Amino acid sequence: MKKNLTYYIALGSALLTLLACDDNTATLGVEMMPKSDIVTKTYKTYDVTTESYAVGDAVLARTNMSYLGRFTDPETNTTIMSDFMAQFHSDEGFFIFPDVRDNACTRFDLRLFIDDFVGDSLQSFKLSVYELDRPLDPNADYYTNINPADYYNPETKPIATKWFTISDRTIKDTERWAKNYTNNILISLPPELGTEIIRDYQAHPEHFANTLTWKESGNPCSKGLYFKLEHGDGAMAYISLAQLNIFYRYYDDFLERDTIGMASFAATDAVVQATRFENTNLDRLMADKDATYLKSPAGIFTLATIPAEQINVQDTINSAKLTLTRYNDVVDNPFKLNIPKTVLMVRLDDYLNGFFENYQVNDGRESYLAAFDKATNTYKFDNIARLITLMAREKQEGKATENWNKVLIIPVEPTRDSSGKIVKINHDFSMNSARLVGGEGNKLKLEVIYTNYK
């Protein structure tokens, strides 16, 4: 059956009405808003000045790793040297020496276990081992410019010396590549020192009750040891554990024969380990006007001056992004240093007032973390709007300090709990280096997006 003309006219009118309504819905809400409430966004960039900031070898040495060696960076021709002091732990309820034959030590040695290294593992080094005259204070903060001469007598003779390579060439390849082998530096100590410890235990077992009584016992090595680097260049060893081992003979009732026993004292996180660093040839890097540097450990940070006085905090800062770009290496060398993985942005005043000493972590307000992005060769601080707003308001309210708009970029090593939350931030003590775009000749760009309502 054919529909009449009236039907088609009505249908067309309805369709036109629907289309007209759909075309206008995009502006319906805006038309209903007061003219003063229309949201607009403004994008602006501001120049950020950066410069290299010399650490002076003095950063808080809060790390369970010790460092030993000397290494010259092939990229920058700067050299870093490190050696360390360590104390040794005595377990609670210590009981190690059974009926020792002749109350004598048969062998006394020291092992420095190597977790990792930088450089050429075949380079030769000379090490001297000295006893400390006074122990390190477990409640004190120690810095990487510590002077070992304050704790040992340089006029005394070392209790041992050792020429070594990080890859031990004195053992067979089959032993070196065995699954249960851990790379270490073996140092022989005088057996009579071990005998002195055994005989003190037989006479005064209370001296071994805990670390405090052991430290005050006056036994050899009980106050700690200084591992002094004498000669060598080309590698740096990361020492995860130092361990004293005393060997002796005793009668084993189960085996019904004489056998060899061993007692150990280890340098653990329960006692102090203090690493010393010395950097040389940093002046040329500090004088570079077209770049800034990150060098760890205890080398150079980057200092940035944020133009917060130019920021309009009357409008809402939707986002503020600062990107630090790394220059590519210009030297192709198999022993070149790695790039810092993580950096911390922290206000200069907060750093000087004990950010690390007070166990602070990034709060997203006055301190931020950024990871190195290999794909873009950058560190990106995606939104530091809260920091900039805080700076600008301090200036407006007359609360600004001399360093009110300055922040440091520092290589760090964050520690996370099982849920991934950052619970601790320490200085990065790995051998790392990065040359960043910046300095007087290259201003960085702070990208700010404002949101306002007209």
Summary of the structure (lengths in Angstrom):
residues: 454
radius of gyration: 31.9
end to end distance: 59.8
largest distance: 125.3
contacts: 1363
relative contact order: 0.21
helix: 19%
strand: 42%
